[in-house]
Amino acid sequence: MADNRKPPQQSYPPQQMHPPPQQGDSTQPGTSSQQSPVTTMVIRDPQIPAKDYLVFAIFVTMCCCWPLGIVAIIKALNVRKLNGRGDYSLAQQASQKAKKWSIGSLICGIVLQLFFIVFVVVFVVLIVLAINAANNNSNTASSNSNYGLDRLFDGLF
């Protein structure tokens, strides 16, 4: 007949739980524990993907100066490609280039818009002055109603 008894299981010794030390507790008589100030230094992890500025590049392409914006989009897509390959140092450099091209496109677009506004204002002022001059000439001219406009166009061409 077979012996169906199991061997006795080994038990682990009981674990002792120690409470965490309280502030002001001393480990040795006559000494006190003082907490030193903790200084935290944040270091940029080189494994963090670089920012690609793609949304900014698309915005300046649509709203500002599209030739420079297209270059900014190409640079931003290059950043994404380098991040995907894991080449974070080159991606960081390409990110700075994408940012510079986007900012350049924004500045160029603002300058061009200001030139356009000045051009339109000057053009409207010249037209208003020409119409006023034509009206003044037509008031002093003979009964011919086209005399003032003819004289205006003769002076322009």
Disulfide bonds with the S-S distance in Angstrom:
none
